Amino acid sequence: MPVGYAKVPHILLRDGRLQPTTKAILFALISHADRGTGECWPSLGTLAREAGVSKRVVPTHLRKLVAFGLISMTRRTRPDTQELDSSLYRLAPACREPISLRSV
């Protein structure tokens, strides 16, 4: 696996609304997101593994991130069968763009 890094805006590190598990899942999403669009589609298993949690708790924290307006989530279906295929996650601009803490 290639070694890399993801930029995490300081404002997210200091966001008191977010529990540690919620932050870990958000940071995993950030690490997968396209820099330009903020879109990614990691599986629940990938998010769980990278956040160090069980797969069962991931949906709860994804819903919290949606409620806080930090991500949007679109469930995608297979065109041929209409069965649930995966989810597309889109990061809010606050998760993608560096924010000066002096301006907050």
MDAnalysis code that builds the backbone (N, CA, C; Angstrom):
import MDAnalysis as mda
import numpy as np

u = mda.Universe.empty(312, n_residues=104, atom_resindex=np.repeat(np.arange(104), 3), trajectory=True)
u.add_TopologyAttr("name", ["N", "CA", "C"] * 104)
u.add_TopologyAttr("resid", np.arange(1, 105))
u.add_TopologyAttr("resname", ["MET", "PRO", "VAL", "GLY", "TYR", "ALA", "LYS", "VAL", "PRO", "HIS", "ILE", "LEU", "LEU", "ARG", "ASP", "GLY", "ARG", "LEU", "GLN", "PRO", "THR", "THR", "LYS", "ALA", "ILE", "LEU", "PHE", "ALA", "LEU", "ILE", "SER", "HIS", "ALA", "ASP", "ARG", "GLY", "THR", "GLY", "GLU", "CYS", "TRP", "PRO", "SER", "LEU", "GLY", "THR", "LEU", "ALA", "ARG", "GLU", "ALA", "GLY", "VAL", "SER", "LYS", "ARG", "VAL", "VAL", "PRO", "THR", "HIS", "LEU", "ARG", "LYS", "LEU", "VAL", "ALA", "PHE", "GLY", "LEU", "ILE", "SER", "MET", "THR", "ARG", "ARG", "THR", "ARG", "PRO", "ASP", "THR", "GLN", "GLU", "LEU", "ASP", "SER", "SER", "LEU", "TYR", "ARG", "LEU", "ALA", "PRO", "ALA", "CYS", "ARG", "GLU", "PRO", "ILE", "SER", "LEU", "ARG", "SER", "VAL"])
u.atoms.positions = np.array([
    [0.843, -1.175, 0.000],
    [0.000, 0.000, 0.000],
    [0.888, 1.237, 0.000],
    [0.587, 2.211, -0.878],
    [1.401, 3.414, -0.910],
    [1.243, 4.223, 0.377],
    [2.319, 4.851, 0.758],
    [2.293, 5.701, 1.948],
    [1.899, 7.105, 1.499],
    [1.014, 7.716, 2.235],
    [0.578, 9.060, 1.893],
    [0.064, 9.761, 3.136],
    [-0.570, 10.853, 2.907],
    [-1.136, 11.608, 4.020],
    [-2.378, 12.331, 3.537],
    [-3.163, 12.784, 4.475],
    [-4.355, 13.565, 4.180],
    [-4.319, 14.814, 5.045],
    [-4.690, 15.925, 4.453],
    [-4.766, 17.170, 5.215],
    [-6.097, 17.227, 5.954],
    [-6.018, 17.525, 7.238],
    [-7.215, 17.658, 8.061],
    [-7.239, 19.084, 8.597],
    [-8.253, 19.869, 8.237],
    [-8.333, 21.235, 8.753],
    [-8.370, 21.250, 10.283],
    [-7.625, 22.173, 10.870],
    [-7.562, 22.277, 12.335],
    [-8.932, 22.459, 12.967],
    [-9.811, 23.131, 12.270],
    [-11.141, 23.382, 12.822],
    [-11.865, 22.071, 13.132],
    [-11.585, 21.023, 12.347],
    [-12.210, 19.722, 12.602],
    [-11.575, 19.023, 13.788],
    [-10.289, 19.200, 13.949],
    [-9.616, 18.604, 15.109],
    [-10.165, 19.170, 16.411],
    [-10.552, 20.420, 16.369],
    [-10.996, 21.116, 17.587],
    [-12.514, 21.174, 17.737],
    [-13.243, 20.529, 16.842],
    [-14.708, 20.557, 16.889],
    [-15.196, 19.715, 18.066],
    [-15.689, 20.355, 19.099],
    [-16.113, 19.681, 20.320],
    [-17.368, 18.837, 20.165],
    [-18.108, 19.015, 19.068],
    [-19.314, 18.212, 18.852],
    [-18.982, 16.777, 18.486],
    [-17.786, 16.560, 17.950],
    [-17.442, 15.264, 17.391],
    [-16.761, 14.359, 18.407],
    [-17.312, 13.173, 18.580],
    [-16.698, 12.162, 19.428],
    [-15.450, 11.622, 18.719],
    [-14.527, 11.035, 19.454],
    [-13.315, 10.496, 18.820],
    [-13.599, 9.515, 17.680],
    [-14.586, 8.647, 17.839],
    [-14.903, 7.695, 16.769],
    [-15.451, 8.415, 15.545],
    [-16.281, 9.423, 15.758],
    [-16.824, 10.194, 14.646],
    [-15.691, 10.886, 13.890],
    [-14.740, 11.452, 14.630],
    [-13.581, 12.087, 13.992],
    [-12.756, 11.077, 13.205],
    [-12.533, 9.907, 13.782],
    [-11.725, 8.888, 13.105],
    [-12.371, 8.477, 11.782],
    [-13.690, 8.357, 11.762],
    [-14.385, 7.991, 10.529],
    [-14.320, 9.143, 9.535],
    [-14.479, 10.365, 10.013],
    [-14.351, 11.526, 9.128],
    [-12.949, 11.601, 8.538],
    [-11.928, 11.368, 9.348],
    [-10.557, 11.431, 8.843],
    [-10.304, 10.323, 7.823],
    [-10.920, 9.150, 8.022],
    [-10.795, 8.081, 7.031],
    [-11.443, 8.507, 5.716],
    [-12.612, 9.150, 5.793],
    [-13.259, 9.655, 4.581],
    [-12.378, 10.691, 3.887],
    [-11.811, 11.598, 4.671],
    [-10.933, 12.625, 4.102],
    [-9.764, 11.983, 3.368],
    [-9.233, 10.908, 3.925],
    [-8.072, 10.267, 3.304],
    [-8.416, 9.606, 1.970],
    [-9.684, 9.293, 1.751],
    [-10.111, 8.664, 0.496],
    [-10.670, 9.658, -0.512],
    [-10.974, 10.859, -0.081],
    [-11.708, 11.803, -0.924],
    [-10.847, 12.397, -2.036],
    [-11.489, 12.600, -3.164],
    [-10.878, 13.310, -4.272],
    [-10.653, 14.763, -3.846],
    [-9.481, 15.290, -4.114],
    [-9.164, 16.651, -3.670],
    [-10.087, 17.709, -4.263],
    [-10.467, 17.523, -5.502],
    [-11.299, 18.525, -6.163],
    [-12.764, 18.445, -5.804],
    [-13.320, 17.244, -5.849],
    [-14.764, 17.081, -5.646],
    [-15.145, 16.747, -4.217],
    [-14.200, 16.212, -3.444],
    [-14.515, 15.776, -2.088],
    [-15.305, 14.482, -2.060],
    [-15.372, 13.776, -3.178],
    [-16.146, 12.543, -3.256],
    [-15.287, 11.317, -2.988],
    [-15.909, 10.317, -2.363],
    [-15.243, 9.030, -2.147],
    [-16.311, 7.977, -1.919],
    [-15.912, 6.725, -1.988],
    [-16.873, 5.632, -1.797],
    [-16.247, 4.424, -1.110],
    [-15.551, 4.624, 0.015],
    [-15.002, 3.473, 0.744],
    [-16.134, 2.635, 1.340],
    [-15.880, 1.360, 1.484],
    [-16.882, 0.466, 2.084],
    [-16.947, 0.697, 3.594],
    [-18.017, 0.215, 4.193],
    [-18.136, 0.298, 5.653],
    [-16.990, -0.458, 6.316],
    [-16.600, -1.574, 5.729],
    [-15.486, -2.357, 6.275],
    [-14.180, -1.590, 6.247],
    [-13.941, -0.869, 5.155],
    [-12.725, -0.053, 5.054],
    [-12.739, 1.055, 6.089],
    [-13.871, 1.746, 6.216],
    [-13.966, 2.830, 7.209],
    [-13.776, 2.281, 8.616],
    [-14.372, 1.129, 8.906],
    [-14.241, 0.529, 10.240],
    [-12.782, 0.174, 10.521],
    [-12.139, -0.456, 9.569],
    [-10.738, -0.872, 9.756],
    [-9.838, 0.344, 9.980],
    [-10.010, 1.364, 9.157],
    [-9.142, 2.536, 9.261],
    [-9.423, 3.372, 10.507],
    [-10.665, 3.326, 10.995],
    [-11.015, 4.075, 12.210],
    [-10.788, 3.254, 13.474],
    [-10.518, 1.961, 13.311],
    [-10.272, 1.107, 14.466],
    [-11.520, 0.770, 15.249],
    [-12.649, 0.626, 14.542],
    [-13.920, 0.320, 15.198],
    [-14.588, -0.854, 14.492],
    [-15.687, -1.333, 15.062],
    [-16.425, -2.422, 14.416],
    [-17.286, -1.836, 13.294],
    [-17.562, -2.675, 12.322],
    [-18.358, -2.271, 11.161],
    [-19.769, -1.828, 11.571],
    [-20.282, -2.382, 12.665],
    [-21.646, -2.055, 13.102],
    [-21.802, -0.613, 13.559],
    [-20.745, 0.008, 14.090],
    [-20.894, 1.369, 14.619],
    [-20.707, 2.447, 13.553],
    [-20.158, 2.088, 12.410],
    [-19.860, 3.085, 11.374],
    [-21.114, 3.845, 10.915],
    [-22.240, 3.164, 10.594],
    [-23.416, 3.915, 10.136],
    [-23.912, 4.969, 11.124],
    [-23.837, 4.684, 12.413],
    [-24.253, 5.660, 13.425],
    [-23.432, 6.939, 13.312],
    [-22.135, 6.796, 13.157],
    [-21.265, 7.970, 13.088],
    [-21.360, 8.667, 11.732],
    [-21.646, 7.931, 10.681],
    [-21.892, 8.569, 9.385],
    [-23.140, 9.451, 9.463],
    [-24.186, 8.951, 10.133],
    [-25.403, 9.767, 10.297],
    [-25.117, 11.037, 11.083],
    [-24.239, 10.945, 12.089],
    [-23.871, 12.134, 12.860],
    [-23.150, 13.141, 11.965],
    [-22.249, 12.660, 11.110],
    [-21.522, 13.556, 10.207],
    [-22.471, 14.232, 9.229],
    [-23.489, 13.495, 8.770],
    [-24.508, 14.092, 7.902],
    [-25.287, 15.149, 8.676],
    [-25.704, 14.825, 9.909],
    [-26.480, 15.764, 10.730],
    [-25.699, 17.047, 11.019],
    [-24.390, 16.949, 11.182],
    [-23.556, 18.123, 11.429],
    [-23.227, 18.879, 10.144],
    [-23.651, 18.360, 9.001],
    [-23.404, 19.026, 7.731],
    [-21.976, 18.885, 7.222],
    [-21.248, 17.896, 7.737],
    [-19.856, 17.716, 7.325],
    [-19.707, 16.812, 6.108],
    [-20.703, 15.954, 5.879],
    [-20.706, 15.111, 4.684],
    [-22.137, 14.994, 4.170],
    [-22.260, 14.595, 2.912],
    [-23.546, 14.150, 2.384],
    [-23.331, 12.715, 1.915],
    [-24.395, 11.975, 1.863],
    [-24.290, 10.558, 1.546],
    [-25.381, 10.210, 0.539],
    [-24.998, 9.527, -0.535],
    [-25.947, 9.076, -1.548],
    [-25.791, 7.572, -1.700],
    [-26.860, 6.854, -1.493],
    [-26.814, 5.399, -1.675],
    [-26.956, 5.110, -3.163],
    [-26.049, 4.282, -3.662],
    [-26.040, 3.980, -5.083],
    [-26.503, 2.548, -5.319],
    [-27.206, 2.349, -6.428],
    [-27.681, 1.020, -6.791],
    [-27.033, 0.579, -8.098],
    [-26.988, -0.719, -8.280],
    [-26.459, -1.276, -9.525],
    [-27.483, -1.003, -10.631],
    [-27.030, -0.495, -11.766],
    [-27.985, -0.167, -12.837],
    [-28.739, -1.385, -13.377],
    [-28.084, -2.545, -13.395],
    [-28.714, -3.719, -13.983],
    [-29.720, -4.398, -13.052],
    [-29.496, -4.352, -11.742],
    [-30.372, -5.065, -10.803],
    [-31.108, -4.149, -9.836],
    [-30.705, -2.897, -9.756],
    [-31.267, -1.932, -8.802],
    [-31.015, -2.316, -7.356],
    [-30.091, -3.254, -7.108],
    [-29.715, -3.617, -5.742],
    [-28.719, -2.601, -5.211],
    [-28.741, -2.409, -3.880],
    [-27.815, -1.475, -3.249],
    [-26.385, -1.904, -3.546],
    [-25.604, -0.978, -4.059],
    [-24.226, -1.274, -4.440],
    [-23.246, -0.674, -3.433],
    [-23.284, 0.625, -3.267],
    [-22.354, 1.307, -2.371],
    [-22.908, 2.684, -2.051],
    [-22.214, 3.382, -1.197],
    [-22.594, 4.757, -0.881],
    [-21.523, 5.700, -1.397],
    [-21.970, 6.811, -1.901],
    [-21.078, 7.880, -2.334],
    [-21.101, 8.930, -1.233],
    [-19.930, 9.283, -0.733],
    [-19.815, 10.302, 0.305],
    [-19.214, 11.551, -0.316],
    [-19.744, 12.698, 0.057],
    [-19.215, 13.962, -0.430],
    [-18.908, 14.834, 0.781],
    [-17.652, 15.233, 0.889],
    [-17.238, 16.078, 2.012],
    [-17.723, 17.500, 1.820],
    [-18.158, 18.126, 2.898],
    [-18.515, 19.540, 2.869],
    [-17.236, 20.355, 2.662],
    [-17.351, 21.561, 2.107],
    [-16.159, 22.388, 1.890],
    [-15.304, 22.574, 3.140],
    [-15.909, 22.640, 4.309],
    [-15.135, 22.817, 5.552],
    [-14.173, 21.669, 5.796],
    [-14.464, 20.502, 5.227],
    [-13.600, 19.335, 5.396],
    [-12.496, 19.277, 4.352],
    [-12.595, 20.121, 3.340],
    [-11.639, 20.069, 2.234],
    [-10.726, 21.278, 2.174],
    [-11.219, 22.403, 2.656],
    [-10.462, 23.639, 2.508],
    [-9.867, 24.071, 3.828],
    [-8.600, 24.427, 3.823],
    [-8.005, 24.942, 5.057],
    [-8.743, 26.194, 5.517],
    [-9.014, 26.265, 6.798],
    [-9.713, 27.405, 7.384],
    [-8.803, 28.038, 8.408],
    [-8.656, 29.328, 8.338],
    [-7.843, 30.026, 9.321],
    [-8.594, 30.084, 10.638],
    [-7.964, 29.614, 11.699],
    [-8.616, 29.660, 13.010],
    [-8.795, 31.098, 13.484],
    [-8.008, 31.998, 12.967],
    [-8.159, 33.406, 13.363],
    [-9.466, 33.992, 12.850],
    [-9.987, 33.426, 11.743],
    [-11.218, 33.971, 11.167],
    [-12.457, 33.300, 11.734],
    [-12.289, 32.289, 12.586],
    [-13.444, 31.576, 13.140],
    [-13.813, 32.159, 14.473],
])
